[in-house]
Amino acid sequence: MALWEKSMHLTGPLLEQMKALYGPRLPIEVRHYLSNWIEAQSWDEVEPDNLQHNVEATRLFEGMLRALQDLMTTYSANFITRTQLEALYTHMRNEYVQQPLELVRVVQNCLCREADLVKKQEQLSAPSPLAQQPPSAHAQIQQLIQGVVNRTEAMESMFRQLSSKLENFMLQYQESFQIDTALRQGNRIPIDQVGKFRERKQLLDKILAKDAEEMRNTCSNMGKHFLDCLEQVHLVQNLVVTQELANWKQSQRMFNWEDDRGKAELNNLQQWFEALAELLWRNRLLSKQLELLKTRIPQHILQADPFASVAQRITMQLVELIQASFVLEKQPPQVIKTANRFSATVRLLVGGKLQIHLGVPEVLVTIINDKQAKAVAADPNKQIPPNFASGDIMNNQKTMEYNSQTGMLSCGFNFMQLKRIKRNSDKKASEMVTEEKFTLLFRTHFTIGGGELEVNVKTESLPVVVIVHVTQQPPAEATIFWDNAFAEANREPFVVPESVPWPRLSEAINCFFHANCGRGLTVQNLDYLGRKLLGIGPEEDLSMMSVPRAQLCKDQLRTRNFTFWEWFYKHLDLIKATLKREWMEGSIQGFMQKSDAEKLLLQCGSGTFLIRFSEGEPGGISVAWVTEDVISCERQVLSLAPWNKHDLGIRPFADRLHDLGHLVILYPNKQKDDVFGKYYAPPPSETNKDGYIQAPLKVTPHGVASHFGSNPASPAPSIVSMTAATPLSPPTWPPLNGLGDPLASLPDFSGSMQPMYDTSDLMLEVPTSLP
């Protein structure tokens, strides 16, 4: 079976991870349409970092375009498909016409990770009806539900036949009883009619015996049909609850779904839950009707009760289904700061079908610690007292609302606020408050069937960490990351492994980065991260290494005064806050060693630059470029001191690159202005309405002129420059109103190659006339 065919059969989080591999750089539609062609090429023989392989990369790129053109010809009669292929052709041509080696890198990464995900699916998949069938999970569930519908309709038809037969049987039984009574008394029947009455009695007895046997068989068959139907419902319920719903929850845990994709999956689940609830309710009503009918059937006909415990079993399955359908559509934030407002939304997936909204259920939210969570898990049916909490939450009670258009019964808490938290006094001495986990418990109760059946439901949020200051956010996020990535299904709250193999951790880091930044990490990025975290060289095999949780988020890196997680998280926060669009477009190389960046750039022409994360400054991003010394003519790579989130808040990243005219080509071969030009700020007007001249901030590295000559593409200098390439002698200005020289207090602009900029909103007022 081809790799792509196996990839399409991935399920749950693995399927979502596979989808996340593809985006603007390689649309998943291209992977699908060209699956056979892509897998037939020798991608591994081309080294994307070796410019000598550019010819082979170009051959692959042109071959891909020809394959798309062939498909356009094949589907020329299909307007929709042809239009889609034309768009894909244009996109791929524009994306890689100047950088075919980058196409090789992207395809290699996607195929490698695809193969890993398929291998993991094959290792983890357990024998089950869902895994053994080639149809998709959705198709199989729908097919099984339809089978239960057919069985239920067959039983309802058998019940109608049984009711009709019983009516006829009772009429004939009554007639036979009357004739028998009359014959026994003897004086109520004329002598000449006795023979006819006896013949009639014999005929009725034969008919009654036959009907009794048929009713006995019908009851027996209905009992078997009931058991078979309940087995089928149990099978579908197992697939929907323990697999599909569990997969949705796992994806919500890993990808923090709050978009249309997550809601669409939940809507599919609601359709299945509603279908199962309706079928169970129909079977429950049918079982009750049979109980009533059974009291009218003579005891000698039913030698054994074929419906024993059927109603009880149906009720038990229905209650289990309703309890499983109470889910968190929107999770609360997993790091909650006291006194900050937060939100969450719960939904009851069977609410519309069972008319639960007519009872106006009210949901209560409390926060509980790990001990309390363990107590709830140990006895799920135990009644929970109202004061069962480890803190005080404001606005924690609300009535569920029914939307008749969407059929959803849900409750949105938009103004919750944690006022107080009670910490665990028994925690270990080495355990920090940012490692202590809680959960939000949502619960309600209601009745169905006109008060006939009372149901208590509850659900818990993903683990949360409570902080009191923003400086606690990164270590708290580390606790949540480890729990989300490595918590086992049906674990004891909130137990997690203390160490995991690096391949599992790298996959989790990639998913986490993708979920937060819109694009995952490359194989090279992950390899660098693993070696930095473990402190090992390129000769050691990362795949055989295990990583303790403490090494990820508590132990400081070698020769550094910060942890790996603090360093990694601040880079992620930088991307989220200021560089997400550039990251998603693939303009940033990201995690790599400075020496590797120098090797890549020395193979390129002068003015080529790349963007990577700082190795020594958490949350810093640096620009390295290759240049040629004007005196010695030696090629060398220079790097700007890193910029952090605060710096990029003063002047955006694209404008900073625009200031640096010597940066011309973004590695490997994209024109800087083609990539970042759309993000440049428009040039300011010379004056504004209040008569002031703008003094824009600009970036200029110190000593830059000594390393390379001027570039004709450099932007023209601004009217007032707040930086200088070399130390400046202040010009002599006429005194302004006795204030003296306005530049006398400016600092000396000398020093190492450090990007300089003014952080004030200084604007110079130019007088209209000088004395």
VEXTIPA-676755 format. One record per residue (C-alpha): y, z, x. Coordinates in steps of 0.001 Angstrom, whole numbers, plus 524288, in hexadecimal, padded with zeros to 5 digits. Example, Ala and Ser with C-alpha at 12.3 -4.5 7.8 and 13.67 -1.06 7.14 Angstrom:
BEGIN
7EE6C81E788300C7FBDC81BE483566
REM end
This chain:
BEGIN
80000800008000080D777FC5980546816D38072880951820B4803FC7FEA881654804377F41F81246811BD7F8B78207F8160D7F9418228B8123E7EB188177881B807E76181E10827527ED9E82122832407E41C82A8083D957E2E6832D08417E7EEAB82BEC837B17F77B8301382C9A7EE7983E118317F7EE8F83DEF8325B7FD5383914824617FE0D8440A81FCE7F4F584DE08272A7FD3E84A4281EE780919850A88130B8031E85EEE810CD80042869FF807AA8040D864408051A81191857328009780BEE856F57FFC47FD1684A17803967F6F584A2A7F6927EFC28494E7EF657FCC483DDF7F808800AC837337F4DF7F3C3839717E62E7F34A836467E419801B282BA37EE6780304821277E503807F582A727DDFA81134830127EA9F816BB822B87F0848197381E077E3EC81FEF828A17E43182A7D827997EA9F837E7832F97F3F5836BC82D8D7FD988409F82E287F38484B7C83D077F37884AF3844E97FE88851048517E8000F84929858898068D8549A8552E7FB8C85E1685F2C7F08B85D578557A7E75C863EB84D967E7A88574C859087E27684F6E852EA7D4D584EB8846687D9F28489884E3F7E27483F4B8562D7D69783B4C849967CF338388A8450A7DA2082F8E852387DAC5828D2852887CC1A82661844647CC8E821CB8480E7D6DD817C3853287CE72812B4849FC7C2A9811AA8401F7CAEE80A3984AA97CED68009F84EAE7C0987FF2D840987BCC87FC58840027C7117F1B084CCB7C2067EBFF846787B4A77EAF983A1E7BA507E50D841BA7C1A47DAA584BDA7B71F7D850848497B6B17C9DD84A127C5527C83B858AC7C7A47C7BC858567D6847C92484EDB7D6C47D49E855887CB657DB73862D77D1F17DA1B85D7F7DE937DFA2857507D77E7EB29863FD7D0497EDFF86B427DD387EE73861037E2FC7F78A861BC7D70A800628708C7D8108017886FFD7E6A7803E8865CB7E5D080EBD86C8A7DA5C81554879BF7E14681597873AC7EE1C819D686BEC7E94782595871227DBF28299E877D27E2618355586DD27ED0A837D885FBF7E867835F585AEC7F34283EE785FF47FD1B8351B857B27F69182A9084BBD7F8968332D84F3F806E8834DD850C6808F88262C8440F8020C822A583C7B8093982D448416C816378284F83E318131981A188307580E1081D0C82D6F819A6825D5831C5823AC81BC982B1A81C48810D981E3C81CCE818238200182B7381A728226E82DF280C078169C825E3807F080E2682D27811BB812FF83A2B80C9681033836097FE97802548325F8025E8005B83F668093B80612847D87FE778010A840AC7F27C7F65D848397EB917EC5F842257E2387F21D841D07D4937F246838637C91D80023834C57CCAE7FD31831E67DAE97F0BA82A3D7D8537F697820767CEE27FE13814987D3A0807E4814B57C8488147881C247CA308155182A4B7C60F81E86826E97BAEA8157081C757B5A780996825357B6868102D8308F7AFAA814F2827927A4F4807428221A7A37E8015E82FBE7A28E80B84834137989B8087582830790577FA1982BEA791077FD518397278BB88057783334780EC7F9E082AB477D0E7F0B38366B77CDA7FA4783E5D774CD7FBF48335876AF57ED22831F476A2B7EBA484084767467F64183FEE75CF17EEFB8349F756937E22E83C3B7573E7E8FC847E07510C7EDD783FA1745B67E02083A40743A07DA77847F77445A7E46D84D0273A717E169841E4731127D2BC843AC732A47D41685244730807DB9C84FF3723DD7D0B48472F71EAC7C67F85091723B77CC9A85C1671C947CD4B8546B70FB97BF0F8505B710BD7BB2C85DEC715537C1E5863D47096B7BAFA85A357005C7ADE885D2F706987B05986BB7705547B3B986A696F6D97A77B862496F40F79F1C86C086FB5E7A4DC877416F3897A2C58701A6E6C8794B486CCE6EA21791FA87AEC6ED697976887FD56E0A478F8A875806D90E79650877036CBF77A2B486FB46CFB379C5A862506D1807959285ABD6C69A7872A859366C936787FB84A606C969792B084B0E6D3EC78BEE8543C6DD7978540849386E4D2791F9841E76E6C8798C384E2D6EBC178DB3850C16F55078E87842C16FA4C79D2F8444B6FBAF79B278511E702ED7918E84ACA70C4C79AF383F7570EDF7A64F848CE7114179E12850FD71A8279AD0844D8722747A921840C3722DA7AD7B84E8B7265E7A36684F8C731277A7C084298736C77B6388461A735BF7B3B78536D73BB67ACF084D25747437B83084374748ED7C23C84E58748387BA7285659751EA7BA2584ABB75B417C8A684807759037CC1F8562375C227C392855DE768337C9CA8490C76CAE7D75F84E6376A327D42785A5D7724A7CFDA851A277D917DBE0848FF77BD67E4708551677C527DE5C85994788FB7DF4884BEB78EEE7ED6084AB078A767F107857D0790477EA6D8540779D0C7F2768479279D6A7FEDD84F1A79A487FB80858B77A5237F98284D557AE938068B847147AB1B80D4B8543F7AB2B807D2856CD7B8AF80CE7849B17BD9B81A4484B8F7B77581C5F859E77BADF814F685C647C77B8178F84F2A7CDAF8230A847A67C7FE82B888536D7C4C3827BF859EB7D19382B5684D707D8EE8386684CE67D1DC83B2885AFC7D58383764858597E39A8406684C8C7E40E84B25854D07DE0A8489785EE97E8A3848F2854EF7F3AC8536B84B857EEEC85BD2854437E64985B4F84A757DB278674684A797D281868CC83BC77D0E4863F1832067C6CF857238302F7CE078535883E787CC878578683EB07BE4784FC5832507BB5D8438B838947C0FE845DE844BF7B8CD847EA83C6F7ACA883AA38361F7AF14834A2843977B02C83B20847987A36C834F583BFB79C6D8277C840477A10F829DC84E8579DC082EA284AE67902B82300841FB78DDF8197B84CA6791FA82088856FC789E68203184E4477DE1811AB84B7777FBE80E5D859D4781A28165585D79775AC80F658531876D7D8024585816772228065B8660976F5280A21862817615F7FD6385B1E75FE37F58F866C6764B67FC5A86F9B75AD67F985865F374FD87EB5B865DB753ED7EB1A874B0753A27EF958743C745777E622869507421F7DB0C870AB748747DCA187BDC73EAE7D9B0872607339B7CD5186CE47399D7C0FC873F17352D7BB7E87C87740007AE1D8762873FDB7B44486921743F07BAD386E227506D7AFB287440757CB7B904876AA763717C7CD876B1764917CB9486A9B76C7B7DA0386E8676C677D87A87BF4772487E3D887F5B77B8A7E9808718877A827F65B87628774977F774880FC77EBE7F52787780789D97FF1286DD47848B809328789D7832A806C987D15791198089486F427967B814D586D4F78E5481AF3879F279350817AE8764F7A15E81DF5868F879F7282A5586EDC7999082B7E878C17A48B829E786E247AEE38344A865CC7A84283F2486FB77AAEE8451086A277B7728518886A557BF52857B485CFF7BDAE86271860D37C73185F8086B277D15C869C7875477D4E886ED7874617E2EC864F387A2C7EC1D86F85881047F3E0877DB889367EAAC8843488FF17EF1D887D189C1B7E7998939289A907DE868925388BB57DEED88F8B8841F7D283882DE87C5B7D1B487B31874ED7C77086D708717D7C30C866F586A887B78F859F086D5A7B101852B3864497A7C1847438663B79E7C83FC48597579EF2838EE85B78791C9844A4860C578A528475D85500781D58398B8529677CCE8369686093778D4843E48633177279845FF86EB677B8D854AF86CCC77B2D854D48715576D108521587F197720E85E0E87E9177B17857818844B7874E8603A88B9E790CD85DCA88AFA79F8785FEE896AB7A88B861CA895237B75285F4989FF97C13A85DE48A03B7D001851968A6987D58084CBD8A9817E33C83FC18A6367E981838DA8B2837E4A283D018AFEF7D6B38391E8A1A67D7EB82BA38A5E27DC9882A5B8AEE97D0CB82DB38A3BC7C78E823E989AAD7CE358192E8A50F7CDC081A0C8A6A07BEEE820EF89AC57B8E181EB089F687AAD4824428ACF87ACD78308C8AFF57A51B83C798B0687AE0E846A38BB007AB24854F48B6B37A9E7859478BEB77B5D784F588B81D7BED0859328B3927C91185E2F8B5657D6FA86C438B22D7D42F8768C8AFCC7C9E08797D8A1F87C52D884EC89F137BC5E883A7894F47B160874D3895AF7B21A87175894257A3A2872A2887B379BC686C9F8811778FE1864B0874B4791A286A938688478B7D8639285CCB7859B868AF84EF67878886395846D077C4A866CD839F87832785F1283CDB78F8B8554B8463C78973857FC85047794278581A85EF27922385F50864B479DC1868BB86F207A2208732C86D4A7AC8F8788B8792E7B3AB8853A8747A7B9CE88C968810E7BC80882C588A9A7C22F887BC893CD7CCA78803089D927D4E58882F8AA117D53A87EBB8B32A7DC2B871F08B2117E3A2868598BCCF7E6E1862318BA9E7F42C854338BE107F7788543D8CAF97FEC5846758C893803E08495F8BC4D80B90845AA8BB75819D784F728BF778242384F458B1D5829FD851A38AB6981CC885F9E8A74781A26865DB8A70580CC3865E08983080D98856F8898A380DF3855A48A0C18018A851AC898327F60F853EA89A017E7888519C8919A7DB988586C88FD17CE8B84F94892D57C2F78526F88B497B65E84B8B890127AA0984BD188EEB79B49843018903978F73841D7889647824783874886C7777248329487A067724982C0F87608765A38353587DF075D078332588A77764B68247B8885C76567823B1888777744C82C7088FFC77DB982E0688AC778B9383454890E4797AB8385D887797A27383E478896A7AFE3840D2881C57BC38845C28852F7C9B184F4587DF97D24C84C76879D37E01184EB18850A7E9AF85CE78888B7EBE1863C988FE17F6BF86FAA898247F37987AFB898737FD1F8881B89F3A7FD1C88F37896BE8072888F5E8884080A5188B5F88AF78186387DFB88EBF8130A87C0E8813B80D1E8750787A648188786A79884C681ACD868AF8861580C22866C18776580B2E85C918786C815F6854DF8825280DDD855668796180205851EB86D4F809EC8459D873AB80F6484184878C080210843BD86BCC7FB1483C95864158056A830AD86C788080682E178753D7FC458205F872DD7F72281DA9870677E8C581A9187C9D7E0CB81E16885587EC428210E893C67EB5382FE88952D7EAB4835EC892077F47982B91890627FEF182D6188561808DA8266C8821B815A282CD988782821C782A6387B038298D8277A86CD58264082391860CA82E2682EEE858A5832FC82ACD84C7A82B1D82C4A8544581E7883941859F5822DB83E8684CB38271083B0E846F2819D6841E985232812F884DFD850DB81BA484E8B84259818A584D8D844B3809EC857DF84F5880AAB8613A846A48123385EEF83B48808F286105843A07FCD286DF2848D1802038735A83D0C8094F86DD68313B8021D865F982BF180D9585AE2831A58156A858D8832A18240E85282828B482CF88461982B178349384E7382C28840D48575A8363D83A6084BBF83EA4836648457A83D9C843CE852158424184A238535984D898406F84569851EE842DE846F18522B851908540A85921850B984E6E863608478E84230865E084F9F848B68640A85CD583EAB85A4A861D383F9684DA58697983BC383FC1865A482E6E840EE86C198295384B028624B82337847718552B82BA384C4584A0182127849D283FC3818E5854D084556823CC85EEE8450382617869C383B168337886F5A8380B8357587DA58342A83F998802A829AE847108892F832CF8486487E6683CEB84E8D8758A832BC858CC87EBD82D938595288BB8834FD856F68895C8437E861FD8838884B7D85FEC876AA8526F85E218770A8610C86AF28783A86866872388789085B6A878408835A8534A8742887D928462F8676E87AFD83F168617186DB983C9D863F886F0882E02872428729582FE1873FA866958387D86C5F85D9482F5587279862AB822C28806686112827AF87DAA852D582AF087827850F081D428840A857A68177488CE384EC081F6988627842BC819BB886BC847F580BD38951084B8F80CDB89B2B8404D81458891AC835AB818E2887ED8335080DEA88BC08253280B8188B25821DA81A0C87DED828A881B2A87848821AE80F4F87C9481495814D48756C8175682193881AF81741829FC87E428244083071872E58254F839FD87266833F6837A98694683CB283F5E866E1837B584D138687A83BF585B1E874C2838628628486C7F8321E86D2B865898297E8632A8729F8253685DB08771B8218286B6186ADE8196386DC486CEC811D38613387B5580F65863B98799480AF7871B8871BB7FF8386C7E87D6B7FB2B8645F88A897F5248671C896EB7FCDD869C189D308026985D948902080517856F088F4D812CA851678861381B478499A88791827A9841C287EA08333C8437387E3C841C0840A48826C84B1884B3C87775851FC8527587F9085DE1855F98893185FA584ACD883968626283D47889E6859948333F89028850CC83D6888F6E841F483DEC8923B83A4D84A388954F82C3484D7988FC18264D859F28937A818DD85F0F890D88103D86AA789C0680B978732489ED980608880868A76780CED88A4C8B30A8040E88D7B8B2EB8082989BC48A4968096389F8689F997FFEE894F88944E80938892AE88ED780A20884E788E96817BC87F7888D0F81EE68728C8979E8282E86DFD8970F831C6862B88A1BD837EE85A9F8A18E846808588589B258491384B488A2CC8494283E9989F3B8533F834518A16785424825B28AECE85A21827818B30584F1F8308A8AE77844B0827078B5BE84B9C81C338C255849A7823CE8BFE483B3D826928B446833F9820BE8A98E82EC18296A8AC0982059826BC8BA708219E82A098B7138288A836B38AE6581D2483A908B945813DE836B88C27581B1583FF98B91B818AC84B4A8BB5880A3B84DA18B218809B4859328A6C680C0284FD48A3527FE5D84B36894B57FD008484688CA28070B840F587F36807AE8473C877F27FEE7847E7880B57F378843E9889457F5F28380B897E37F4138386589E8980134836A48A8297FC2982CAB89D517F5D3824B7896A1802FC823768A1EC80C7F8223C8AD47803C981E588AB5E8065580FE68ADB0814CC812708BA348139A81A778C603819F9814448D0A1810338109D8DC1F80FAB81A2D8E708818F0816238F3FD8138E811D78FEFE814D581BB4906DA81DB4812BC9049F82479805FD90DB6827C47FAEA9130B8342C801469176C82CCA80D5C90DA983261817029063A82A4C820E38F79282CDD820DE8F1858322C82D6D8E2EB82F2E82BDD8D8FD83624834538D12982DD083DB58C5E783014847258C71382C708557D8BDB98311A860298C3F98369386C768C27982E3A8788C8BD41822EE870A68C52B818B8877C98BEAC81BFD884A48B16B8187C87F4A8B3F780B8D878888BE94801CC8764D8C63F7FFB686A008BFB07F90885E9E8C6CA7EE8F856EE8C07B7F3E384AA68C7008010E84C778D004804F48415B8DE69804B1843AA8E468811CF847098EA6F8199083C0B8F8DA81C4283B028F70382A3883F8F8EAF682D18847BF8E61783AFE848C08DD01837E28543C8DDE18317A861848D44C82B7D86B328DB4C8316D876E48E50C83C6E878B38F20483889872CD8FFB383AF2877639079A83E3886B67912C0834AC868D6920A98394F86919925E583A0285B49933A683D48857339343384B31852029329B84C348434793C48855CE83D7493B6485E518497792C93860038489992A0A85A32855EA91F2685114859EB9157D84FD984E8C909F984CD5857A190C7D857928615A902718607B85B188F76F8567085AAF8EB6E85A27862EC8E7108531186F098DCE0848C786B7A8D468849C6877988C62284D19878D48B861847AF877408B3F983D4C86DD98B605844CD861468BA9F83E56854968C7FB84401851928CE7E844D7844718D8EC84D0B83E278D3F7855E28333F8E1028581882CA08E79C84FF5822488F31384DA982B5A8FC9F843258270F9087883FCA82F589153D83D918286C91CD1832A782F0192B92833F082D4A932C482857827DE93CF1829628328F93DDA8303883F89949CD8371F844B3
REM end
